[in-house]
Amino acid sequence: GLASQGGSGTKRHIDGMLASLADKHGERPVLVHRLDRDTSGVLLCAKSRKIAADLGATFRARETKKIYWALVEGCPKPENGRISLFLAKGEGMGDDRAAKPKDYADRERMRVVRHGDPDAQHSVTLYATVDKVRPRLAWLSLRPITGRTHQLRAHCEAIGHPIVGDPKYNRKPANDPARNDP
C-alpha cells in the first residue's frame, strides 16, 4: 500500500504526490489527516492551506466522527462495549529513538499502564460487533473517543482480540498453529 505521509523510511507517499496537483499560483492540495501505514480508508484533502487549517481545527476539536472497521481474532464478550485504558509510548517511539536494540519491536509499541504512571494517557474506544464467525473471527466497528497513537490496535490486543495481520500488536509465537491456518 501507499502511505499517506513520509517517515520511517517511506519514500513514496500521497502527501508528496499532491505537489503535482498544484495550481498556477503554486497552491496544492493538503492532507487534512493521515492514516497509519498498512491501514486502508478515506483520506480527506483540502484544496488550499486555509481550508486545511479549518478542517484540521474541526478534527482537533473532535467535531468529526471517525469509524474504523477491523477483523479481529475471536469474538469479544460483550459484543458491544467501551474500552478505557491508560496508554504510554514505548521507549522506541517519538523523538528519542535510539539505535535499534534486539527488543526494538517491543519498544515501538504502546504499553497499557496504570493511572498516575509516567506518560500515562487516558484512551477510550467504543466498539460494536458487526458480524462474526464464531469462535474464530469478528468484524468490529471501532470509534475512538480519544486519539492516542496506535490506540485501536493496542485496545484490541488488550481485550484479547488483536487485529488479524497486525505485525506489531498481533505477533504470534512461531509454534502457534494459527500462524499457518489459512
Backbone hydrogen bonds, N-H to C=O, Kabsch-Sander energy under -0.5 kcal/mol:
donor,donor_aa,acceptor,acceptor_aa,energy
3,A,12,R,-0.8
4,S,35,L,-0.6
7,G,10,T,-0.9
10,T,7,G,-1.9
11,K,9,G,-0.6
13,H,11,K,-0.6
14,I,3,A,-2.4
15,D,4,S,-2.1
17,M,13,H,-1.4
18,L,14,I,-1.5
19,A,16,G,-0.9
20,S,17,M,-1.5
21,L,18,L,-2.0
22,A,19,A,-1.4
23,D,27,E,-2.9
26,G,23,D,-2.1
30,V,46,A,-2.5
32,V,44,L,-2.8
33,H,44,L,-0.7
39,T,36,D,-1.5
45,C,43,L,-0.6
46,A,30,V,-3.0
52,A,48,S,-2.2
53,A,49,R,-2.5
54,D,50,K,-2.2
55,L,51,I,-2.8
56,G,52,A,-2.8
57,A,53,A,-2.0
58,T,54,D,-1.5
59,F,55,L,-2.1
60,R,56,G,-2.7
61,A,57,A,-2.1
62,R,59,F,-1.6
63,E,58,T,-2.4
64,T,58,T,-0.5
66,K,64,T,-0.5
68,Y,142,L,-3.0
70,A,140,L,-2.0
72,V,70,A,-0.6
72,V,138,A,-3.0
73,E,162,P,-2.3
74,G,136,R,-4.2
81,G,127,Y,-2.4
83,I,125,T,-3.4
84,S,82,R,-0.6
85,L,123,S,-2.3
86,F,113,V,-0.7
87,L,85,L,-0.5
87,L,121,Q,-2.8
88,A,111,R,-2.1
92,G,107,R,-1.8
93,M,90,G,-1.8
97,R,94,G,-0.6
104,Y,101,P,-1.6
106,D,103,D,-0.6
107,R,103,D,-1.4
108,E,104,Y,-1.1
108,E,105,A,-0.5
109,R,106,D,-1.2
111,R,88,A,-3.3
113,V,86,F,-2.8
113,V,111,R,-0.5
117,D,114,R,-2.2
120,A,117,D,-2.0
121,Q,87,L,-2.4
123,S,85,L,-2.7
125,T,83,I,-2.3
126,L,143,R,-2.7
127,Y,81,G,-2.7
128,A,141,S,-1.9
129,T,79,E,-1.0
130,V,128,A,-0.6
130,V,139,W,-3.2
131,D,139,W,-1.2
133,V,137,L,-2.8
136,R,133,V,-1.2
137,L,133,V,-2.0
138,A,72,V,-2.0
139,W,131,D,-3.0
140,L,70,A,-3.2
140,L,138,A,-0.7
141,S,128,A,-2.9
142,L,68,Y,-3.8
142,L,140,L,-0.5
143,R,126,L,-3.2
145,I,124,V,-2.6
146,T,124,V,-1.5
151,Q,148,R,-1.9
154,A,150,H,-2.9
155,H,151,Q,-2.8
156,C,152,L,-2.5
157,E,153,R,-1.9
158,A,154,A,-2.4
159,I,155,H,-1.7
160,G,157,E,-1.8
161,H,156,C,-2.6
164,V,71,L,-2.9
166,D,163,I,-1.8
170,N,166,D,-1.1
172,K,170,N,-0.9
176,D,173,P,-2.1
179,R,176,D,-1.8
180,N,177,P,-1.2
181,D,178,A,-1.0
